[in-house]
Amino acid sequence: MKSYDWGNQIEYLKRSIRLYYNDDYIEFLIEKVWKIHSPVHILDFGCGFGHLGLRLLPFLPEGSKYVGIDASAKLIELARGVFQDLEYNVEFFVGDIHTFHFEQKYVMVVCHGVLLHMADPVFILKRMSDCVKEGGKVVAFEPHWISSHASFHFEGIEQSVAIPLGPLQKLFEEDAKSTGKDGNIGLKLPLYLNRLGLHDVECRVSDKVNILDPESNSETAQMLL
Ligand SMILES: C[S@@+](CC[C@H](N)C(=O)[O-])C[C@H]1O[C@@H](n2cnc3c(N)ncnc32)[C@H](O)[C@@H]1O
């Protein structure tokens, strides 16, 4: 199967980073959920241009380090450029998350929007958990597309007309069956993590809601257009 080149989607990746989470939600995760109060080393599987690093580092204790790995040399080059003038401790590798040899273990291993594109996401989760230090955390930010579709509202249009969940549900199910790639992976992750033997598994849903007001010139509105 031909693999998809994310290096050609730089603009899309850059544009979409503000759509998923509010900054206060990220801060809440770091302080209240993950309870990170001293410097941590974080490894990001499929880091792209370092999106998660940009979102997490401002809220992480000083002295923290962000390490990213991605298959796209173009995106890693962009990541190095993006962080070049920022005062954060970062390191980037070009490599395949299926096979890359990681020299050390991390307090936290994360991924964002990656498992849904994997033919065998549980294998990647296992690789992530193998890179975590005893007592550390595996964190996967992944979508559960069908539930986000149920939350769409278009003014003046009945939801069942714009978003027919029935056929979409079938479409996602068929796609996952034929490719292994599962856009509805989000809510299945706790089950997979439990099966891998991880404990204290938790699941959260982002509080971000995007509003497209045609009258508004806000940054979010522009991104949604
Ligand atoms: C949807 S993008 C998400 C990128 C980034 N995590 C973000 O949030 O912007 C998926 C990323 O996974 C990377 N990727 C896909 N297959 C990979 C593999 N086998 N090894 C390493 N990275 C991979 C792609 O190059 C791409 O950057």
PDBQT file of the ligand as one rigid body, heavy atoms in Angstrom, charges set to zero:
ROOT
HETATM    1  C1  LIG A 301      -2.163  13.790  11.036  1.00  0.00    +0.000 C 
HETATM    2  S1  LIG A 301      -0.410  13.965  11.087  1.00  0.00    +0.000 S 
HETATM    3  C2  LIG A 301      -0.233  14.534  12.775  1.00  0.00    +0.000 C 
HETATM    4  C3  LIG A 301       1.058  15.247  13.000  1.00  0.00    +0.000 C 
HETATM    5  C4  LIG A 301       1.241  15.861  14.398  1.00  0.00    +0.000 C 
HETATM    6  N1  LIG A 301       1.159  14.863  15.433  1.00  0.00    +0.000 N 
HETATM    7  C5  LIG A 301       0.243  16.958  14.628  1.00  0.00    +0.000 C 
HETATM    8  O1  LIG A 301      -0.545  16.867  15.558  1.00  0.00    +0.000 OA
HETATM    9  O2  LIG A 301       0.272  17.964  13.894  1.00  0.00    +0.000 OA
HETATM   10  C6  LIG A 301       0.221  12.297  11.180  1.00  0.00    +0.000 C 
HETATM   11  C7  LIG A 301       1.740  12.277  11.315  1.00  0.00    +0.000 C 
HETATM   12  O3  LIG A 301       2.191  10.924  11.471  1.00  0.00    +0.000 OA
HETATM   13  C8  LIG A 301       3.392  10.774  10.737  1.00  0.00    +0.000 C 
HETATM   14  N2  LIG A 301       3.574   9.351  10.447  1.00  0.00    +0.000 N 
HETATM   15  C9  LIG A 301       2.754   8.542   9.723  1.00  0.00    +0.000 A 
HETATM   16  N3  LIG A 301       3.256   7.294   9.665  1.00  0.00    +0.000 NA
HETATM   17  C10 LIG A 301       4.421   7.324  10.373  1.00  0.00    +0.000 A 
HETATM   18  C11 LIG A 301       5.405   6.360  10.676  1.00  0.00    +0.000 A 
HETATM   19  N4  LIG A 301       5.279   5.096  10.251  1.00  0.00    +0.000 N 
HETATM   20  N5  LIG A 301       6.483   6.728  11.409  1.00  0.00    +0.000 NA
HETATM   21  C12 LIG A 301       6.613   8.018  11.838  1.00  0.00    +0.000 A 
HETATM   22  N6  LIG A 301       5.698   8.969  11.595  1.00  0.00    +0.000 NA
HETATM   23  C13 LIG A 301       4.623   8.631  10.868  1.00  0.00    +0.000 A 
HETATM   24  C14 LIG A 301       3.162  11.614   9.493  1.00  0.00    +0.000 C 
HETATM   25  O4  LIG A 301       4.356  11.939   8.803  1.00  0.00    +0.000 OA
HETATM   26  C15 LIG A 301       2.451  12.820  10.083  1.00  0.00    +0.000 C 
HETATM   27  O5  LIG A 301       3.349  13.833  10.472  1.00  0.00    +0.000 OA
ENDROOT
TORSDOF 0
